[in-house]
Amino acid sequence: MRKMIMAFVALIVATSCCTKAEQACTEGCCKAETNQVIETIMERRSIRKYTDQKVERELLDKIAVGGINAPNGMNAQQWEVRIVDNQEWLKNITEAQRKSAEGTPMAKQFEDPNLKNVFRNAPAVIFIAHKPGPCTQVDCGLMAGNMMLAAKSLGLGSICMMGPLGFFSKPEGEPFLKSLNLSEGYKLLLCVGVGYADEEPAARPRNNEVIKYID
Ligand SMILES: Cc1cc2nc3c(=O)[nH]c(=O)nc-3n(C[C@H](O)[C@H](O)[C@H](O)COP(=O)(O)O)c2cc1C
């Protein structure tokens, strides 16, 4: 009888706290160590290997809307978001970048037999543009952070990238930039690749010494 009571108590404790990311989170969700948001933050990693599974637009919508709900200076919202899940577009820009890199040190990345596209192989890419202003780069970084955490919480992998964007300011990149249809005065700043992860990379080490209390 005592064992049964103990097992019952253990069950109540286990299910009343959010111990796993997929467990429903209600009523403020317990302590920091068992909090679903903290868990999502700590478990998110940059993903550079994805399955070929298409990302449902319903999920991409949730990620994008999560992004534009990020805090931003004076709520000016000087940003634009473009989502590309067209595999032909991703293939074409990869081929154009490959051609453009011929004979340069950048050509090496195209030798990878597993290369699917220049956006670390993500099957969907969310481009973030800003109208340059005092807060807009920070705003867009916060937006990308929201997007990556939203993706993780929806069972998707993601990666923030700036590297592949240099191409858009080259003459060969112009048609691709044009196809993103950004408003006058807006500049590409970041992109976030999204897809179903095909790897589980370990966390890259962080230096906790940078955090100090000033008493
Ligand atoms: C602003 C920014 C730009 C980045 N650009 C690239 C990139 O071009 N290519 C890439 O593979 N990773 C890129 N990353 C991902 C970082 O390399 C990654 O976040 C970092 O190594 C920490 O690893 P983690 O995200 O798995 O914690 C970028 C990240 C940020 C925040």
The ligand as an SDF file (V2000), in Angstrom:
LIG
                    3D

 31 33  0  0  0  0  0  0  0  0999 V2000
   24.3330   36.6420  -36.8050 C   0  0  0  0  0  0  0  0  0  0  0  0
   24.6890   35.2010  -37.0540 C   0  0  0  0  0  0  0  0  0  0  0  0
   25.2220   34.8210  -38.2590 C   0  0  0  0  0  0  0  0  0  0  0  0
   25.5410   33.4800  -38.4990 C   0  0  0  0  0  0  0  0  0  0  0  0
   25.9780   33.1130  -39.7450 N   0  0  0  0  0  0  0  0  0  0  0  0
   26.2380   31.8100  -39.9960 C   0  0  0  0  0  0  0  0  0  0  0  0
   26.6170   31.4010  -41.3070 C   0  0  0  0  0  0  0  0  0  0  0  0
   26.7080   32.2060  -42.2270 O   0  0  0  0  0  0  0  0  0  0  0  0
   26.8620   30.0890  -41.5190 N   0  0  0  0  0  0  0  0  0  0  0  0
   26.7430   29.1520  -40.5110 C   0  0  0  0  0  0  0  0  0  0  0  0
   26.9590   27.9830  -40.7510 O   0  0  0  0  0  0  0  0  0  0  0  0
   26.3570   29.5200  -39.2550 N   0  0  0  0  0  0  0  0  0  0  0  0
   26.0970   30.8110  -38.9800 C   0  0  0  0  0  0  0  0  0  0  0  0
   25.6870   31.1900  -37.7160 N   0  0  0  0  0  0  0  0  0  0  0  0
   25.4990   30.1640  -36.6610 C   0  0  0  0  0  0  0  0  0  0  0  0
   26.6060   30.2240  -35.5930 C   0  0  0  0  0  0  0  0  0  0  0  0
   27.7910   29.6610  -36.1210 O   0  0  0  0  0  0  0  0  0  0  0  0
   26.1290   29.4410  -34.3460 C   0  0  0  0  0  0  0  0  0  0  0  0
   24.9970   30.0610  -33.8130 O   0  0  0  0  0  0  0  0  0  0  0  0
   27.2170   29.3740  -33.2650 C   0  0  0  0  0  0  0  0  0  0  0  0
   28.3150   28.6130  -33.7030 O   0  0  0  0  0  0  0  0  0  0  0  0
   26.7170   28.7520  -31.9530 C   0  0  0  0  0  0  0  0  0  0  0  0
   26.2200   27.4440  -32.1750 O   0  0  0  0  0  0  0  0  0  0  0  0
   24.7140   27.0510  -31.8030 P   0  0  0  0  0  0  0  0  0  0  0  0
   23.7990   27.9570  -32.6030 O   0  0  0  0  0  0  0  0  0  0  0  0
   24.5600   25.6070  -32.2070 O   0  0  0  0  0  0  0  0  0  0  0  0
   24.5160   27.2520  -30.3370 O   0  0  0  0  0  0  0  0  0  0  0  0
   25.3500   32.5100  -37.4750 C   0  0  0  0  0  0  0  0  0  0  0  0
   24.7890   32.9130  -36.2650 C   0  0  0  0  0  0  0  0  0  0  0  0
   24.4460   34.2250  -36.0520 C   0  0  0  0  0  0  0  0  0  0  0  0
   23.7970   34.6150  -34.7380 C   0  0  0  0  0  0  0  0  0  0  0  0
  1  2  1  0
  2  3  1  0
  2 30  2  0
  3  4  2  0
  4  5  1  0
  4 28  1  0
  5  6  2  0
  6  7  1  0
  6 13  1  0
  7  8  2  0
  7  9  1  0
  9 10  1  0
 10 11  2  0
 10 12  1  0
 12 13  2  0
 13 14  1  0
 14 15  1  0
 14 28  1  0
 15 16  1  0
 16 17  1  0
 16 18  1  0
 18 19  1  0
 18 20  1  0
 20 21  1  0
 20 22  1  0
 22 23  1  0
 23 24  1  0
 24 25  2  0
 24 26  1  0
 24 27  1  0
 28 29  2  0
 29 30  1  0
 30 31  1  0
M  END
$$$$
